[in-house]
């Protein structure tokens, strides 16, 4: 199994959120003299810090992966899809900007797993695949587009197992 990291673009954003949260907690602790508001804001700040640390952890520890059997695509802890390599066509580097409103959604005939509105790897399917993202219900897609920190390596690794 080979890892395909995807968090390079998002890590700085979560680190900034974490720093801003820490500074905010400190400022609130020193500036407020209303106990119930102070406690409420500190609790919310700590929860935000936990979310940021969790997102950073997931970005490091749960990358996309490719093995002889499957391509596993993830988006933080919210999305995890396993696609058999037998269903995959030839991957290619294809950098695109998407105007989607979610980090994982069906746009046209593609399942798009974007990193800050961008993807850079496109993998077609031999046959359309059915994907269910919840609210929108099951939809057929003909390819998947996702972000990889090193798209050339991702394409090489995927194509080495599918062709």
C-alpha positions as a printed NumPy array, in Angstrom:
array([[  0.   ,   0.   ,   0.   ],
       [  1.309,   3.419,  -1.005],
       [  0.214,   6.622,   0.677],
       [ -0.938,   9.612,  -1.36 ],
       [ -0.828,  12.635,   0.983],
       [ -3.371,  15.385,   0.371],
       [ -3.07 ,  17.775,   3.332],
       [ -0.276,  20.123,   2.223],
       [ -2.653,  22.91 ,   1.183],
       [ -4.926,  22.616,   4.225],
       [ -2.355,  22.249,   7.035],
       [ -1.346,  25.951,   7.091],
       [ -5.   ,  26.943,   7.405],
       [ -5.564,  24.69 ,  10.415],
       [ -2.298,  25.848,  12.006],
       [ -3.445,  29.473,  11.644],
       [ -6.816,  28.593,  13.201],
       [ -4.991,  26.898,  16.067],
       [ -2.745,  29.924,  16.699],
       [ -5.657,  32.364,  16.465],
       [ -7.648,  30.183,  18.865],
       [ -4.796,  30.061,  21.398],
       [ -4.337,  33.838,  21.224],
       [ -8.095,  34.334,  21.486],
       [ -8.35 ,  32.131,  24.582],
       [ -5.515,  34.054,  26.225],
       [ -7.054,  37.441,  25.391],
       [-10.478,  36.386,  26.628],
       [ -8.984,  35.025,  29.86 ],
       [ -7.222,  38.332,  30.576],
       [ -9.847,  40.755,  29.257],
       [-13.151,  39.497,  30.62 ],
       [-14.416,  39.906,  34.112],
       [-17.812,  38.267,  33.545],
       [-17.336,  34.712,  34.849],
       [-20.103,  32.933,  32.884],
       [-19.054,  34.564,  29.598],
       [-15.378,  33.887,  30.302],
       [-16.041,  30.201,  30.953],
       [-18.284,  29.883,  27.891],
       [-15.719,  31.487,  25.553],
       [-12.831,  29.464,  26.976],
       [-14.777,  26.212,  26.553],
       [-15.65 ,  27.128,  22.946],
       [-12.025,  28.072,  22.293],
       [-10.746,  24.782,  23.696],
       [-13.278,  22.846,  21.6  ],
       [-12.123,  24.735,  18.499],
       [ -8.504,  23.914,  19.34 ],
       [ -9.403,  20.229,  19.706],
       [-11.081,  20.276,  16.275],
       [ -8.023,  21.927,  14.693],
       [ -5.613,  19.451,  16.285],
       [ -7.87 ,  16.586,  15.21 ],
       [ -7.967,  17.833,  11.617],
       [ -4.17 ,  18.177,  11.545],
       [ -3.806,  14.659,  12.956],
       [ -6.133,  13.202,  10.333],
       [ -4.313,  15.032,   7.514],
       [ -1.048,  13.379,   8.596],
       [ -2.334,   9.961,   9.575],
       [ -5.073,   9.23 ,   7.036],
       [ -3.862,  10.007,   3.515],
       [ -5.358,   8.621,   0.319],
       [ -3.869,   5.185,  -0.415],
       [ -3.454,   2.889,  -3.386],
       [ -2.855,  -0.849,  -3.185],
       [ -3.109,  -3.725,  -5.63 ],
       [ -6.776,  -4.089,  -4.672],
       [ -8.162,  -0.585,  -4.134],
       [ -7.828,   3.166,  -4.304],
       [ -8.917,   4.623,  -0.986],
       [ -9.875,   8.292,  -1.044],
       [-10.46 ,  10.283,   2.139],
       [-11.404,  13.792,   3.132],
       [-10.471,  14.393,   6.751],
       [-12.67 ,  12.138,   8.865],
       [-15.827,  12.903,   6.908],
       [-15.413,  10.88 ,   3.73 ],
       [-13.829,   7.498,   3.007],
       [-14.439,   5.719,  -0.312],
       [-12.776,   2.528,  -1.511],
       [-12.734,   1.877,  -5.238],
       [-11.488,  -1.467,  -6.601],
       [ -8.476,  -0.927,  -8.883],
       [-10.138,  -3.165, -11.492],
       [-12.757,  -0.398, -11.941],
       [-10.198,   2.354, -12.585],
       [ -9.001,   3.701, -15.917],
       [ -5.74 ,   5.54 , -16.556],
       [ -5.17 ,   8.358, -14.075],
       [ -3.89 ,  11.702, -15.272],
       [ -2.716,  14.978, -13.816],
       [ -5.514,  17.483, -14.388],
       [ -5.417,  20.605, -12.226],
       [ -8.835,  22.189, -11.945],
       [-10.603,  24.804,  -9.876],
       [-14.098,  23.945,  -8.726],
       [-16.805,  26.275,  -7.569],
       [-18.442,  23.648,  -5.436],
       [-19.815,  24.445,  -2.033],
       [-18.653,  21.265,  -0.299],
       [-15.295,  19.57 ,  -0.042],
       [-16.819,  16.356,  -1.443],
       [-19.615,  16.548,  -4.003],
       [-20.767,  15.397,  -7.411],
       [-20.157,  18.044, -10.047],
       [-21.319,  17.055, -13.511],
       [-20.204,  13.471, -14.093],
       [-17.374,  13.572, -11.53 ],
       [-17.056,  12.946,  -7.841],
       [-14.927,  15.89 ,  -6.713],
       [-12.877,  15.678,  -3.511],
       [-11.411,  19.156,  -3.381],
       [ -8.74 ,  20.829,  -1.336],
       [ -9.571,  24.516,  -0.998],
       [-11.565,  24.443,  -4.289],
       [ -8.85 ,  22.619,  -6.29 ],
       [ -8.15 ,  19.137,  -7.604],
       [ -5.136,  17.911,  -9.555],
       [ -5.681,  14.202, -10.272],
       [ -8.452,  12.742, -12.421],
       [ -9.217,   9.02 , -12.588],
       [-11.926,   7.733, -14.955],
       [-13.898,   4.551, -14.262],
       [-14.368,   1.717, -16.741],
       [-18.059,   1.701, -15.833],
       [-20.042,   4.448, -14.055],
       [-19.935,   4.132, -10.265],
       [-22.724,   4.879,  -7.834],
       [-21.825,   7.189,  -4.957],
       [-24.128,   8.226,  -2.117],
       [-23.158,  11.415,  -0.309],
       [-26.203,  11.512,   1.93 ],
       [-28.573,  14.437,   1.388],
       [-28.413,  14.417,  -2.41 ],
       [-28.963,  10.651,  -2.679],
       [-27.083,   8.188,  -4.892],
       [-25.606,   9.546,  -8.12 ],
       [-23.684,   7.973, -10.964],
       [-20.202,   9.292, -11.667],
       [-17.814,   8.509, -14.496],
       [-14.619,   9.695, -12.818],
       [-13.186,  10.925,  -9.558],
       [-11.136,  14.097,  -9.196],
       [ -9.093,  14.73 ,  -6.075],
       [ -6.104,  16.622,  -4.674],
       [ -2.728,  14.98 ,  -4.135],
       [  0.311,  16.81 ,  -2.76 ],
       [  2.45 ,  15.2  ,  -5.492],
       [  0.093,  14.569,  -8.433],
       [  2.749,  13.059, -10.735],
       [  3.664,  10.441,  -8.15 ],
       [ -0.011,   9.752,  -7.402],
       [ -0.705,   9.181, -11.104],
       [  2.343,   6.896, -11.436],
       [  1.31 ,   4.834,  -8.41 ],
       [ -2.318,   4.531,  -9.533],
       [ -1.426,   3.657, -13.117],
       [  1.158,   1.09 , -11.964],
       [ -1.679,  -0.822, -10.3  ],
       [ -4.397,  -0.366, -12.91 ],
       [ -2.664,  -0.94 , -16.261]])
